[in-house]
Amino acid sequence: MALFKNKKVKDVNYISAKESRRISRENRKITSEIEKKRNRKNVPREEYITKMRDPNNVLEFDNLHTYFFTDIGTVKSVDGVSFDIPLGKTVGVVGESGCGKSVTSLSAMQLVQRPQGQIVSGSIRFNTGKEVYDIAKTPTYEMQKLRGNMISMIFQEPMTSLNPVFRIGTQLDEVIELHNENMSKAEIKARSIEMLEMVGIANSEGVYKMYPHELSGGMRQRVMIAMGLACNPRLIIADEPTTALDVTIQAQILDLLRNLKDKINSSIMLITHDLGVIAEMADYVVVMYAGRVVERGTAEEIFKNPSHPYTIGLMNSKPVVGKKVDRLYSIPGKVPNPVDMPNYCYFRDRCDKCIKKCDGAYPEEIYLSPTHAVSCYLYYDKKGALENGN
């Protein structure tokens, strides 16, 4: 007992009730301040109307930080993410579970669970075609006009996203009615049935009257896509839209998304950990690890010349058709504790290509080409960067 008492709290991986209460008090103070600012009425438009860095982009993430304030500490789920989504293009965001992909997309929709989850700093610039909104600063009453109308999301699991007690038609009608107040009930129903037909549902009149449990997984996913595209959004966020589907249905859904994107001239942010889906769908690829972007570039650059050791590890983990192996490769080690992230490269402890410089601060981005960037010390000398990341 004496030995245990002399050990520090950190050494025994234990947090006392007193420490937890202290953290909770501090968190409430921080979140209350952010919530108070967010819930203001009549916010001046100058605060959230801005300009795009590049007018050819529909969305720009600029040094985004989204944190969750928990009773055991602050989880930095998104810790300085920056990338662009060009107009009319598909950007694939890839990485293992828990790397911050979904939280990044939820931040763009202002759907992070509050008050614990908060956008702490950074910008999310969204180009509506007429105005540019900084979503990180946009008040809730303005965001409701954009969400579902200009930006829509196809959620990861359709069975939990669709309400089981309402018919498919009722749920589709609600989306269209909310953003088209001038439409009559007959016009809203006609639009809902048109959307069901557009996503390849033959019995659209019948499905309109059905409940979610009466449909298969693929049909429910099509309904979710119809709901997401009902208002012809400029940006579609697809959060692992094919995860629970079999291979043949997955191919159909991807073809459907690709064709509909071209038909309504929108952009797609595709979130997945399936590199095969990324290779087939994406024009640009963003690789995330532990809340940060470690590599980004065109799909051709990422697949032909993966540069970050983590990206190379992901590529090696993918099974190859026709290649027989005794054991599938897996990246060794584990992701660092999100409450206590290290002050060096987050991948260092799992990396087999470490050099002496990796003991320094987190590496800055290095451009290997005008469109290909990587955060890794291995490329510093090649591009004439200074040793300490300056």
C-alpha positions in Angstrom: 0.0 0.0 0.0 2.8 2.4 0.9 4.4 1.9 -2.5 1.1 2.6 -4.2 0.6 5.8 -2.2 4.0 7.2 -3.2 3.3 6.7 -6.9 2.2 9.7 -8.9 -1.3 9.8 -10.3 0.1 9.9 -13.8 2.2 6.7 -13.2 -0.8 4.6 -12.2 -2.9 5.8 -15.1 -5.6 7.0 -12.7 -7.5 10.3 -12.4 -9.0 11.2 -9.0 -12.5 12.5 -8.5 -11.0 15.8 -7.3 -9.0 16.2 -10.4 -12.0 15.2 -12.6 -14.1 17.9 -10.9 -11.4 20.5 -11.5 -11.2 19.6 -15.2 -15.0 19.7 -15.5 -15.1 23.2 -13.9 -12.5 24.5 -16.3 -14.2 22.9 -19.3 -17.6 24.4 -18.3 -16.0 27.8 -18.1 -14.5 27.4 -21.6 -17.5 25.9 -23.3 -19.9 28.4 -21.7 -17.9 31.3 -23.1 -17.9 29.7 -26.6 -21.7 28.9 -26.4 -22.5 32.4 -25.2 -20.7 33.9 -28.2 -22.4 31.4 -30.6 -25.9 31.9 -29.3 -25.9 35.7 -29.8 -28.8 37.1 -31.8 -28.4 39.7 -34.6 -24.7 38.9 -35.2 -23.2 41.5 -37.6 -22.8 39.8 -41.1 -19.2 41.2 -41.3 -18.2 38.6 -38.6 -19.0 35.6 -40.7 -19.1 36.8 -44.3 -15.6 36.5 -45.8 -13.6 35.8 -49.0 -12.2 32.6 -50.5 -8.5 32.3 -50.8 -9.1 30.7 -54.2 -12.5 31.4 -55.9 -12.3 28.0 -57.7 -12.8 26.2 -54.3 -16.2 25.4 -52.8 -14.8 24.7 -49.3 -11.5 25.7 -47.6 -10.5 24.3 -44.2 -7.9 26.6 -42.8 -6.0 25.6 -39.6 -9.2 24.1 -38.1 -9.1 23.0 -34.5 -12.1 21.1 -33.1 -11.8 19.8 -29.5 -13.9 17.7 -27.1 -13.8 18.9 -23.5 -14.2 15.7 -21.5 -13.9 15.0 -17.7 -10.5 13.4 -18.2 -9.0 16.2 -20.4 -9.3 17.9 -23.7 -9.4 15.6 -26.8 -7.9 17.4 -29.8 -9.9 15.5 -32.4 -9.0 17.9 -35.2 -5.7 19.7 -34.6 -4.9 22.2 -37.3 -6.4 20.7 -40.5 -6.0 22.6 -43.8 -7.2 21.5 -47.2 -9.4 22.6 -50.1 -12.3 21.1 -52.0 -12.4 22.5 -55.6 -15.6 23.1 -57.4 -17.0 20.1 -59.2 -14.3 17.7 -57.8 -14.3 14.8 -55.4 -11.9 14.9 -52.5 -11.3 11.7 -50.6 -10.4 11.9 -46.9 -8.7 8.7 -45.8 -7.2 7.4 -42.5 -7.8 4.8 -39.8 -10.7 4.9 -37.3 -10.4 7.8 -34.9 -8.1 10.0 -37.0 -10.6 12.9 -37.2 -12.2 12.4 -40.6 -15.9 12.5 -39.4 -15.3 15.3 -36.9 -13.8 17.4 -39.7 -16.9 16.8 -41.8 -19.3 17.4 -38.8 -17.5 20.7 -38.2 -18.3 21.8 -41.7 -22.0 21.1 -41.0 -21.8 22.6 -37.4 -23.1 19.2 -36.2 -20.3 18.5 -33.6 -22.0 17.5 -30.4 -22.2 20.6 -28.2 -21.4 21.8 -25.6 -18.6 19.3 -25.1 -17.5 19.5 -28.8 -16.5 22.9 -30.0 -14.7 24.5 -33.0 -12.0 26.3 -31.0 -10.2 28.1 -33.8 -9.5 28.2 -37.5 -11.8 28.9 -40.5 -14.1 26.8 -42.7 -14.8 29.0 -45.8 -17.8 27.9 -47.8 -18.6 29.4 -51.3 -22.3 29.6 -52.0 -21.7 31.2 -55.4 -23.1 34.5 -54.2 -21.4 34.9 -50.8 -18.7 33.2 -48.8 -19.5 32.1 -45.2 -17.0 31.3 -42.5 -18.9 28.3 -41.0 -16.7 28.4 -37.9 -18.2 31.8 -37.0 -21.7 31.6 -38.7 -24.5 31.8 -36.2 -27.0 28.9 -35.9 -29.9 30.7 -37.5 -27.9 31.4 -40.6 -26.4 27.9 -40.7 -29.9 26.4 -40.8 -30.3 28.0 -44.2 -27.1 26.4 -45.5 -27.3 23.0 -43.9 -29.3 20.6 -46.1 -29.7 23.2 -48.7 -26.2 24.2 -49.8 -24.2 21.6 -47.9 -25.7 18.1 -47.3 -24.4 15.0 -45.6 -24.9 11.3 -46.4 -24.4 9.7 -43.0 -22.5 6.6 -42.2 -25.3 4.2 -41.1 -28.6 4.7 -42.9 -30.6 2.6 -40.4 -29.7 4.9 -37.5 -29.9 8.1 -39.6 -33.5 7.4 -40.8 -36.2 7.8 -38.2 -37.8 4.3 -37.8 -41.3 5.7 -36.8 -41.8 7.9 -39.9 -42.4 6.8 -43.5 -39.7 7.5 -46.1 -41.9 10.0 -47.8 -42.5 12.0 -44.7 -38.8 12.3 -44.0 -38.0 13.3 -47.6 -40.8 15.8 -47.7 -39.6 17.5 -44.5 -36.2 18.3 -46.0 -37.7 19.8 -49.2 -40.4 21.7 -47.3 -37.9 23.2 -44.9 -35.8 24.9 -47.7 -38.7 25.5 -50.2 -41.4 27.3 -48.3 -43.2 28.4 -51.5 -43.8 24.8 -52.7 -47.3 23.2 -52.3 -47.7 19.7 -50.7 -48.3 18.2 -54.1 -45.2 19.7 -55.5 -43.2 18.6 -52.5 -44.4 15.0 -52.9 -43.7 15.0 -56.6 -40.1 16.3 -55.9 -39.6 13.5 -53.3 -40.8 10.8 -55.7 -38.6 12.3 -58.4 -35.6 12.1 -56.1 -36.3 8.4 -55.3 -36.4 7.7 -59.1 -33.2 9.7 -59.6 -31.3 7.4 -57.2 -32.4 4.3 -59.1 -35.4 3.2 -57.0 -37.9 1.6 -59.5 -40.9 1.4 -57.2 -40.6 5.0 -56.0 -44.4 5.4 -55.2 -44.3 2.3 -53.1 -41.0 3.2 -51.3 -42.4 6.7 -50.6 -45.1 5.0 -48.3 -42.7 2.5 -46.6 -40.9 2.6 -43.3 -37.1 2.3 -43.1 -37.2 -1.3 -41.7 -39.1 -2.5 -44.8 -36.1 -1.6 -47.0 -32.8 -3.4 -47.6 -29.4 -1.8 -46.7 -28.8 -0.7 -50.3 -32.3 0.8 -50.6 -31.9 2.7 -47.3 -28.6 4.1 -48.5 -30.2 5.2 -51.8 -32.9 7.0 -49.7 -30.2 8.7 -47.7 -28.6 9.9 -50.9 -32.0 11.1 -52.3 -32.4 13.1 -49.0 -29.0 14.6 -49.3 -29.4 15.7 -52.9 -33.1 16.8 -52.6 -32.1 20.5 -52.7 -29.3 20.3 -55.3 -26.4 21.1 -52.8 -23.1 22.6 -53.9 -21.3 20.3 -51.6 -22.1 16.7 -50.7 -20.3 15.2 -47.6 -20.4 11.4 -47.9 -19.3 9.8 -44.6 -18.4 6.2 -45.5 -21.5 5.8 -47.7 -20.7 2.1 -48.6 -19.4 0.7 -45.3 -22.3 -1.7 -44.5 -23.0 -2.7 -48.1 -21.9 -5.7 -50.1 -19.5 -5.3 -53.0 -22.1 -5.2 -55.9 -24.3 -2.7 -54.1 -21.2 -0.7 -53.2 -20.3 -0.3 -56.9 -23.8 0.8 -57.7 -23.8 3.4 -55.0 -20.4 4.8 -56.1 -21.6 5.0 -59.7 -24.8 6.7 -58.6 -22.9 9.3 -56.5 -20.5 10.0 -59.4 -23.3 10.4 -61.9 -25.4 12.6 -59.7 -22.5 14.8 -58.8 -22.0 15.6 -62.5 -25.8 15.9 -63.1 -26.3 18.6 -60.4 -22.7 20.0 -60.8 -21.7 19.7 -57.1 -18.5 18.7 -55.2 -18.1 15.7 -53.0 -16.1 15.3 -49.8 -15.8 11.5 -49.5 -14.8 10.1 -46.1 -13.6 6.4 -46.0 -10.8 4.1 -44.9 -11.2 2.0 -48.1 -8.4 2.9 -50.5 -10.1 1.1 -53.3 -13.1 3.5 -53.1 -10.7 6.4 -53.0 -8.8 5.2 -56.1 -12.1 4.8 -58.0 -13.9 8.0 -56.9 -11.4 10.8 -55.8 -9.7 13.5 -57.8 -7.7 14.6 -54.7 -6.7 12.7 -51.6 -6.2 13.9 -48.0 -4.5 11.5 -45.6 -5.3 12.1 -41.9 -3.6 10.7 -38.8 -4.4 11.6 -35.2 -6.3 14.8 -36.0 -3.8 16.1 -38.6 -3.3 16.0 -42.3 0.0 14.1 -43.0 -0.2 14.0 -46.8 -2.4 15.5 -49.5 -2.3 15.6 -53.3 -4.0 14.4 -56.5 -5.2 10.8 -56.5 -2.5 9.9 -59.0 0.3 11.4 -56.9 -0.8 9.7 -53.7 -1.2 6.3 -55.3 1.9 6.4 -57.6 4.2 8.1 -55.1 3.0 7.7 -51.5 5.5 9.7 -49.5 4.6 9.8 -45.8 5.5 6.5 -43.9 1.8 6.4 -42.7 0.4 6.6 -46.2 2.9 3.9 -47.3 1.7 1.7 -44.4 -1.9 2.2 -45.5 -1.0 1.1 -49.0 0.8 -2.0 -47.8 -2.1 -2.9 -45.6 -4.4 -3.2 -48.6 -4.9 -6.8 -49.9 -3.8 -7.2 -53.6 -5.8 -9.4 -55.9 -3.7 -12.3 -57.2 -0.9 -11.8 -54.6 -0.6 -14.6 -52.1 0.7 -13.6 -48.6 1.0 -15.6 -45.4 -0.1 -12.6 -43.3 -1.6 -9.2 -44.1 0.6 -6.3 -43.2 -0.5 -4.0 -40.3 1.1 -0.9 -39.1 2.8 -1.7 -35.8 2.1 0.2 -32.5 -0.9 2.3 -31.6 -2.2 5.8 -31.9 -1.0 8.2 -29.1 -3.4 9.1 -26.3 -5.7 11.9 -27.7 -5.8 13.6 -24.3 -2.0 13.8 -24.0 -0.6 14.2 -27.5 3.2 14.3 -27.9 5.0 17.5 -29.0 6.8 15.7 -31.8 5.5 13.9 -34.9 2.5 11.9 -33.9 3.6 8.9 -36.1 7.2 8.8 -34.8 6.7 5.9 -32.3 5.2 3.7 -35.0 7.5 4.7 -37.9 10.2 2.5 -39.3 11.9 5.4 -41.2 12.8 7.6 -38.2 15.8 9.9 -38.5 17.4 12.1 -35.8 15.4 15.2 -36.8 12.2 13.3 -35.9 13.0 14.2 -32.2 12.2 17.8 -33.0 8.9 19.6 -33.1 6.0 18.4 -35.3 7.1 18.8 -39.0 5.7 21.5 -41.2 4.3 20.7 -44.6 6.8 20.3 -47.5 5.6 20.6 -51.1 7.0 17.8 -53.3 5.0 19.3 -56.3 2.6 22.2 -56.6 -0.3 19.9 -55.5 1.5 17.3 -53.4 2.4 18.1 -49.8 3.7 16.0 -47.0 4.5 16.6 -43.3 7.6 14.6 -42.7 11.3 15.3 -41.9 12.5 12.8 -44.5 11.9 15.4 -47.2 13.2 18.5 -45.5 16.7 18.4 -47.0 15.4 17.6 -50.4 13.4 20.8 -50.5 16.1 23.0 -48.7 14.0 23.4 -45.6 15.6 24.4 -42.3 16.3 21.7 -39.8 13.9 22.8 -37.1 10.9 23.2 -39.4 11.2 26.9 -39.9 
